[in-house]
Amino acid sequence: MQLLVFILVYPILWFISILPYTLFYALSDFVFFLVYTIVGYRKKVVYNNLKLVFPKKSEQDLLKIQRAFYGHMCDMFMEMIKTMNLSKDDVKKRYTVENIEVLKEIEKTKSVLIVCSHYANWEWNVSINNYVDSKGYAVYQKIANTYFDRWIKKVRARWNTTLITQEETVKTVFRNVQNNVHSTYGMVSDQSPQKHRAPYWTEFMGIKVPVFTGAELMARKMDLAVVFLKVSKVKRGYYKAEFIPITTAGKSTDKNEITDQFLRLTEQQINEKPEHYLWTHRRWKHRGLAHLH
């Protein structure tokens, strides 16, 4: 069954990926019409999230952000498909890195943990490995369909990126550190852990929530440098990235220091352009009673 699904779906995705950009984004507009107007995919979740974290904004402003978010979300998921036939030269035009020298300087002496949030286009973040000298890894959620999983790994390999699962991350980092192999590791770090497994509760966008601390634990244990990847959407189909160092010596940081800095930088991103954050996931479903508003 998995093979049949792959055989049926793959040609459709491939055809979409080779469309000229004018037709490609016209198709994205049609997808937006279906998702936002016809289906109304998670509109209540999105609106409630926006209302929760922006209580001072008017309903008109919230609905404006909501609509803009759905337009961006459809573009982003379409751009994931475009990755199938996106060359290195093309992605360098559409995803530019402003200060790659910051990362290149740190990686000379340390392995670097690059943390980012579900903001702008996190799928194209792996293209930064086209710019660096060390081996690049990206932590990802394994796809249930074996054939699609193999395919996505092959696509990312074109951008000098090796995908590893969360389960493989610690042993991969440990092995490279032990062998003094400097590498870069990319990780999306703003997911919501299960309430009963929450290692740390703190404020995010003014709401007390449980947060993952896995990235920080690795950095402190193995003395990794940690860099925040700030990505901004310049215009439709174009993004720019900036590296903001959090620490160059993880073992020298205090408990929760790395996590807190990551959250503050993510909040800054969201407040600048809230429509580019992934509002469909239930990030505040386990919120506590403490609000800062």
Beta strands, then each sheet from edge to edge (+ up, - down):
strand 1: 95-97
strand 2: 112-116
strand 3: 135-140
strand 4: 161-165
strand 5: 183-188
strand 6: 200-204
strand 7: 207-211
strand 8: 225-235
strand 9: 238-247
sheet 1: 1+ 9+ 8- 2- 5- 3- 4-
sheet 2: 6+ 7-
end
